[in-house]
Amino acid sequence: MLVLSRKNRESVVVNGTNGFDRKIIVTVLEIKGGKVRLGFDADADVPVHRLEVWERIHAGSPTPNPKQSAELPKQRVPYCN
């Protein structure tokens, strides 16, 4: 597990290698009362789920069902410097 420290409005980029052109930018939006709000900026076809939702989608299913992955509407969060 990679562990990073980020301050408010700082970001981390997750990107593949060798021609994988998709990226996910994770930005700390707010730190308040022991909670951190994160923004995820990803291509529309890259599913982003909370772990518990991802586990439900994949429980007993060898391949993910795209209709199940639409549990929550996707919202694009603009990149913040």
DSSP file (Angstrom, degrees, kcal/mol; ACC not computed):
  #  RESIDUE AA STRUCTURE BP1 BP2  ACC     N-H-->O    O-->H-N    N-H-->O    O-->H-N    TCO  KAPPA ALPHA  PHI   PSI    X-CA   Y-CA   Z-CA
    1    1 A M              0   0    0      0, 0.0     2,-0.5     0, 0.0     0, 0.0   0.000 360.0 360.0 360.0 130.6    0.0    0.0    0.0
    2    2 A L        -     0   0    0      2,-0.0     2,-0.5     0, 0.0     0, 0.0  -0.784 360.0-161.8 -87.6 129.5    1.3    3.4   -0.9
    3    3 A V        +     0   0    0     -2,-0.5     2,-0.3     2,-0.0     0, 0.0  -0.967  12.7 176.5-117.6 124.3    0.7    6.0    1.8
    4    4 A L        -     0   0    0     -2,-0.5     2,-0.5     2,-0.0     8,-0.0  -0.910  24.3-137.4-125.1 151.3    0.9    9.7    0.9
    5    5 A S        +     0   0    0     -2,-0.3     2,-0.4     0, 0.0    -2,-0.0  -0.934  27.6 175.7-106.1 132.5    0.3   12.9    2.8
    6    6 A R        -     0   0    0     -2,-0.5     2,-0.2     4,-0.1     3,-0.1  -0.984  18.8-142.5-134.9 146.0   -1.7   15.6    1.1
    7    7 A K    >   -     0   0    0     -2,-0.4     3,-2.2     1,-0.2    21,-0.3  -0.497  51.1 -59.5 -96.4 173.0   -2.9   19.0    2.2
    8    8 A N  T 3  S+     0   0    0      1,-0.3    -1,-0.2    -2,-0.2    21,-0.2  -0.287 125.9  11.8 -54.9 134.1   -6.2   20.6    1.3
    9    9 A R  T 3  S+     0   0    0     19,-2.7     2,-0.3     1,-0.3    -1,-0.3   0.507  97.5 125.5  71.1   9.6   -6.4   21.1   -2.5
   10   10 A E    <   -     0   0    0     -3,-2.2    18,-2.4    18,-0.1    -1,-0.3  -0.699  44.8-153.4 -93.2 153.6   -3.4   18.9   -3.2
   11   11 A S  E     -A   27   0A   0     -2,-0.3     2,-0.4    16,-0.2    16,-0.2  -0.769  16.2-149.8-127.5 165.9   -3.8   16.0   -5.7
   12   12 A V  E     -A   26   0A   0     14,-2.2    14,-3.0    -2,-0.3     2,-0.5  -0.991  17.3-144.3-131.9 138.8   -2.5   12.6   -6.6
   13   13 A V  E     -A   25   0A   0     -2,-0.4     2,-0.5    12,-0.2    12,-0.2  -0.913   7.0-163.1-107.7 130.8   -2.5   11.2  -10.1
   14   14 A V  E     +A   24   0A   0     10,-3.3    10,-2.5    -2,-0.5     2,-0.3  -0.963  24.9 160.1-110.4 121.7   -3.1    7.5  -10.8
   15   15 A N  E     -A   23   0A   0     -2,-0.5     8,-0.2     8,-0.2     6,-0.1  -0.998  32.1-129.3-145.6 143.3   -2.0    6.5  -14.2
   16   16 A G        -     0   0    0      6,-1.0     2,-0.3    -2,-0.3     3,-0.2  -0.110  25.6-125.0 -78.8-176.0   -1.1    3.2  -16.0
   17   17 A T  S >  S+     0   0    0      1,-0.2     3,-0.7     2,-0.1    -1,-0.1  -0.761  73.1  39.1-126.0 172.6    2.0    2.6  -18.1
   18   18 A N  T 3  S-     0   0    0     -2,-0.3    -1,-0.2     1,-0.2     3,-0.1   0.927 135.4 -30.5  53.5  57.9    2.9    1.4  -21.5
   19   19 A G  T 3  S+     0   0    0      1,-0.2     2,-1.1    -3,-0.2    -1,-0.2   0.435  94.5 137.7  87.6  -0.8    0.2    3.2  -23.5
   20   20 A F    <   -     0   0    0     -3,-0.7    -4,-0.3     1,-0.2    -1,-0.2  -0.694  28.1-179.7 -78.9 103.5   -2.5    3.2  -20.8
   21   21 A D        +     0   0    0     -2,-1.1     2,-0.2    -3,-0.1    -1,-0.2   0.455  42.4 101.5 -92.4  -0.4   -3.8    6.7  -21.4
   22   22 A R        -     0   0    0     -3,-0.0    -6,-1.0    20,-0.0     2,-0.3  -0.562  48.5-177.1 -83.0 148.9   -6.4    6.9  -18.7
   23   23 A K  E     -A   15   0A   0     -2,-0.2    20,-0.6    -8,-0.2     2,-0.4  -0.976  19.7-149.7-141.3 157.1   -5.8    8.7  -15.5
   24   24 A I  E     -AB  14  42A   0    -10,-2.5   -10,-3.3    -2,-0.3     2,-0.6  -0.998  10.6-158.9-124.9 128.4   -7.5    9.3  -12.3
   25   25 A I  E     -AB  13  41A   0     16,-2.4    16,-2.7    -2,-0.4     2,-0.5  -0.945   5.4-164.1-109.0 122.7   -6.8   12.5  -10.3
   26   26 A V  E     -AB  12  40A   0    -14,-3.0   -14,-2.2    -2,-0.6     2,-0.4  -0.932  10.2-173.0-108.6 122.8   -7.7   12.3   -6.6
   27   27 A T  E     -AB  11  39A   0     12,-2.7    12,-2.9    -2,-0.5     2,-0.7  -0.950  27.1-126.7-121.4 134.2   -7.9   15.7   -4.9
   28   28 A V  E     + B   0  38A   0    -18,-2.4   -19,-2.7    -2,-0.4    10,-0.2  -0.696  31.5 175.7 -74.9 116.1   -8.4   16.5   -1.2
   29   29 A L  E     -     0   0A   0      8,-3.2     2,-0.3    -2,-0.7     9,-0.2   0.801  59.9  -3.4 -93.3 -34.0  -11.3   18.9   -1.2
   30   30 A E  E     - B   0  37A   0      7,-1.3     7,-3.1   -22,-0.0     2,-0.5  -0.976  46.3-159.4-161.6 142.6  -11.9   19.4    2.5
   31   31 A I  E     + B   0  36A   0     -2,-0.3     2,-0.3     5,-0.2     5,-0.2  -0.980  35.3 149.8-124.7 116.1  -10.6   18.2    5.8
   32   32 A K  E >   - B   0  35A   0      3,-2.6     3,-1.7    -2,-0.5    -2,-0.0  -0.962  59.8  -9.9-153.9 127.4  -13.1   18.8    8.6
   33   33 A G  T 3  S-     0   0    0     -2,-0.3     3,-0.1     1,-0.3    -1,-0.1   0.847 126.7 -49.6  57.4  39.3  -14.0   17.1   11.9
   34   34 A G  T 3  S+     0   0    0      1,-0.3     2,-0.4     0, 0.0    -1,-0.3   0.557 117.9 107.5  78.9   6.3  -11.8   14.1   11.3
   35   35 A K  E <   -B   32   0A   0     -3,-1.7    -3,-2.6     2,-0.0     2,-0.5  -0.906  54.5-151.9-119.3 148.1  -13.2   13.5    7.8
   36   36 A V  E     -B   31   0A   0     -2,-0.4     2,-0.5    -5,-0.2    -5,-0.2  -0.971   6.1-150.6-118.5 129.0  -11.6   14.0    4.5
   37   37 A R  E     -B   30   0A   0     -7,-3.1    -8,-3.2    -2,-0.5    -7,-1.3  -0.881  17.9-165.0 -98.1 127.7  -13.6   14.8    1.3
   38   38 A L  E     -B   28   0A   0     -2,-0.5     2,-0.4   -10,-0.2   -10,-0.2  -0.883  10.0-150.8-113.8 143.7  -12.0   13.6   -1.8
   39   39 A G  E     -B   27   0A   0    -12,-2.9   -12,-2.7    -2,-0.4     2,-0.5  -0.942   9.0-157.0-111.2 135.9  -12.7   14.5   -5.5
   40   40 A F  E     -B   26   0A   0     -2,-0.4    37,-0.8   -14,-0.2     2,-0.7  -0.957   6.3-170.6-116.7 119.5  -12.1   12.0   -8.2
   41   41 A D  E     +B   25   0A   0    -16,-2.7   -16,-2.4    -2,-0.5     2,-0.3  -0.931  28.0 147.0-109.9 109.7  -11.6   13.2  -11.8
   42   42 A A  E     -B   24   0A   0     -2,-0.7   -18,-0.2   -18,-0.2     6,-0.1  -0.927  54.8 -81.3-139.1 160.2  -11.7   10.2  -14.2
   43   43 A D    >   -     0   0    0    -20,-0.6     3,-2.1    -2,-0.3   -21,-0.0  -0.297  48.1-112.6 -57.3 149.2  -12.7    9.4  -17.7
   44   44 A A  T 3  S+     0   0    0      1,-0.3    -1,-0.1     3,-0.0    30,-0.1   0.767 116.6  53.9 -59.9 -26.5  -16.5    8.8  -17.9
   45   45 A D  T 3  S+     0   0    0      2,-0.1    -1,-0.3     1,-0.0    -2,-0.1   0.364  87.4  91.3 -92.1   7.1  -15.9    5.1  -18.7
   46   46 A V  S <  S-     0   0    0     -3,-2.1     2,-0.2   -23,-0.1    -4,-0.1  -0.890  75.7-139.2-101.3 109.3  -13.6    4.5  -15.7
   47   47 A P        -     0   0    0      0, 0.0     2,-0.4     0, 0.0    -2,-0.1  -0.452  17.0-168.4 -70.7 138.0  -15.8    3.3  -12.8
   48   48 A V        +     0   0    0     -2,-0.2     2,-0.3    21,-0.2    -8,-0.0  -0.990  16.2 166.4-126.8 120.4  -15.0    4.8   -9.4
   49   49 A H        -     0   0    0     -2,-0.4     2,-0.1     2,-0.0    20,-0.0  -0.923  41.4-106.1-132.0 154.0  -16.7    3.1   -6.4
   50   50 A R    >>  -     0   0    0     -2,-0.3     4,-2.5     1,-0.1     3,-0.5  -0.510  46.0-109.5 -67.1 152.2  -16.4    3.1   -2.6
   51   51 A L  H 3> S+     0   0    0      1,-0.2     4,-2.7     2,-0.2     5,-0.2   0.890 117.4  52.9 -56.4 -43.8  -14.9   -0.3   -1.6
   52   52 A E  H 3> S+     0   0    0      1,-0.2     4,-1.6     2,-0.2    -1,-0.2   0.843 110.9  47.2 -65.2 -32.1  -18.1   -1.6   -0.1
   53   53 A V  H <> S+     0   0    0     -3,-0.5     4,-2.4     2,-0.2    -1,-0.2   0.921 111.5  50.6 -71.2 -44.6  -20.0   -0.9   -3.3
   54   54 A W  H  X S+     0   0    0     -4,-2.5     4,-2.2     1,-0.2    -2,-0.2   0.901 109.2  51.7 -58.8 -42.2  -17.3   -2.5   -5.4
   55   55 A E  H  X S+     0   0    0     -4,-2.7     4,-1.1     1,-0.2    -1,-0.2   0.892 109.7  49.3 -63.1 -39.9  -17.4   -5.6   -3.2
   56   56 A R  H  < S+     0   0    0     -4,-1.6     3,-0.3     2,-0.2    -2,-0.2   0.906 110.6  50.8 -65.2 -40.5  -21.2   -5.9   -3.6
   57   57 A I  H  < S+     0   0    0     -4,-2.4     8,-0.2     1,-0.2    -2,-0.2   0.904 118.4  37.6 -61.8 -41.4  -20.9   -5.5   -7.4
   58   58 A H  H >< S+     0   0    0     -4,-2.2     3,-1.5    -5,-0.2     2,-0.4   0.493  83.9 120.4 -93.0  -4.3  -18.3   -8.3   -7.6
   59   59 A A  T 3< S-     0   0    0     -4,-1.1    -3,-0.0    -3,-0.3    -4,-0.0  -0.466  97.4 -13.3 -65.4 117.3  -19.7  -10.6   -4.9
   60   60 A G  T 3  S+     0   0    0     -2,-0.4    -1,-0.3     1,-0.1    -2,-0.1   0.574 113.6 109.0  70.3   8.5  -20.4  -13.9   -6.6
   61   61 A S    <   -     0   0    0     -3,-1.5    -1,-0.1     1,-0.1     4,-0.0  -0.956  52.6-163.1-121.8 114.5  -20.0  -12.4  -10.0
   62   62 A P  S    S+     0   0    0      0, 0.0    -1,-0.1     0, 0.0    -4,-0.1   0.807  84.6  34.2 -66.9 -27.9  -16.9  -13.3  -12.1
   63   63 A T  S    S-     0   0    0      0, 0.0     2,-0.0     0, 0.0     0, 0.0  -0.991  93.3-112.1-127.7 137.5  -17.5  -10.3  -14.4
   64   64 A P        -     0   0    0      0, 0.0    -6,-0.1     0, 0.0     3,-0.1  -0.352  23.5-131.7 -67.3 144.4  -18.8   -7.0  -13.4
   65   65 A N    >>  -     0   0    0     -8,-0.2     4,-1.4     1,-0.1     3,-0.9  -0.869   8.0-147.4 -95.8 118.5  -22.3   -6.0  -14.7
   66   66 A P  T 34 S+     0   0    0      0, 0.0     4,-0.3     0, 0.0    -1,-0.1   0.807  97.6  58.0 -58.6 -29.5  -22.1   -2.4  -16.1
   67   67 A K  T >4 S+     0   0    0      1,-0.2     3,-0.9     2,-0.2    -2,-0.0   0.857 104.5  51.4 -69.2 -33.0  -25.7   -1.8  -15.1
   68   68 A Q  G X4 S+     0   0    0     -3,-0.9     3,-0.9     1,-0.2    -1,-0.2   0.835  99.6  64.0 -70.1 -31.6  -24.9   -2.6  -11.4
   69   69 A S  G 3< S+     0   0    0     -4,-1.4     3,-0.4     1,-0.3    -1,-0.2   0.582  86.8  73.9 -71.3  -7.0  -21.9   -0.1  -11.5
   70   70 A A  G <   +     0   0    0     -3,-0.9    -1,-0.3    -4,-0.3    -2,-0.1   0.014  57.5 121.9 -92.7  29.0  -24.4    2.7  -12.1
   71   71 A E  S <  S+     0   0    0     -3,-0.9    -1,-0.2     1,-0.1    -2,-0.1   0.905  79.6  29.5 -58.2 -43.4  -25.6    2.6   -8.4
   72   72 A L  S    S-     0   0    0     -3,-0.4    -1,-0.1     0, 0.0     2,-0.1  -0.945  98.1-106.4-116.7 139.2  -24.6    6.2   -7.9
   73   73 A P        -     0   0    0      0, 0.0     2,-0.3     0, 0.0    -2,-0.0  -0.385  38.0-118.1 -63.9 139.6  -24.7    8.8  -10.6
   74   74 A K        -     0   0    0     -2,-0.1     2,-0.4   -30,-0.1   -30,-0.0  -0.609  31.0-171.7 -80.2 135.7  -21.2    9.7  -11.8
   75   75 A Q        -     0   0    0     -2,-0.3     2,-0.5   -35,-0.1   -35,-0.2  -0.996  18.8-134.1-127.5 131.5  -20.2   13.3  -11.3
   76   76 A R        -     0   0    0     -2,-0.4   -35,-0.2   -35,-0.1   -33,-0.0  -0.716  15.5-152.4 -85.5 130.9  -17.0   14.8  -12.6
   77   77 A V        -     0   0    0    -37,-0.8     3,-0.1    -2,-0.5   -38,-0.0  -0.904  23.0-118.1-102.9 123.6  -15.1   16.9  -10.2
   78   78 A P        -     0   0    0      0, 0.0     2,-0.2     0, 0.0   -37,-0.0  -0.261  34.0 -99.6 -62.7 147.2  -13.0   19.6  -11.8
   79   79 A Y        -     0   0    0      2,-0.0     2,-0.4     1,-0.0   -39,-0.0  -0.460  39.3-155.3 -66.2 133.0   -9.3   19.4  -11.2
   80   80 A C              0   0    0     -2,-0.2   -52,-0.1     1,-0.1    -1,-0.0  -0.932 360.0 360.0-114.2 134.3   -8.2   21.8   -8.5
   81   81 A N              0   0    0     -2,-0.4   -70,-0.1   -71,-0.1    -1,-0.1   0.459 360.0 360.0 -80.5 360.0   -4.6   23.2   -8.2
